[in-house]
Amino acid sequence: MELDSGELLLDIIRRSDHTVAELAELLGIDRATLYRKIKNPPDNFSVKEAYTLSQSLGLSQLDFRTVFL
């Protein structure tokens, strides 16, 4: 079963050294807001937020494209 982009992003976060709360704080948003954005990443994240998350999580180019494009 293939993960959709939101599920993939959550999986990457779970495997990282970061919590959703930490990442939300880094983005300057509430944790609940970050969860809502994760539900449909390509449409919900600004370019700056996508870049910040990708750098913090160490996303590969493929994962970045899959999640955010």
Rosetta blueprint (number, residue, H / E / L):
1 M L
2 E L
3 L L
4 D L
5 S H
6 G H
7 E H
8 L H
9 L H
10 L H
11 D H
12 I H
13 I H
14 R H
15 R H
16 S L
17 D L
18 H L
19 T L
20 V H
21 A H
22 E H
23 L H
24 A H
25 E H
26 L H
27 L H
28 G L
29 I L
30 D L
31 R H
32 A H
33 T H
34 L H
35 Y H
36 R H
37 K H
38 I H
39 K L
40 N L
41 P H
42 P H
43 D H
44 N H
45 F L
46 S L
47 V H
48 K H
49 E H
50 A H
51 Y H
52 T H
53 L H
54 S H
55 Q H
56 S H
57 L H
58 G L
59 L L
60 S L
61 Q H
62 L H
63 D H
64 F H
65 R H
66 T H
67 V H
68 F H
69 L L
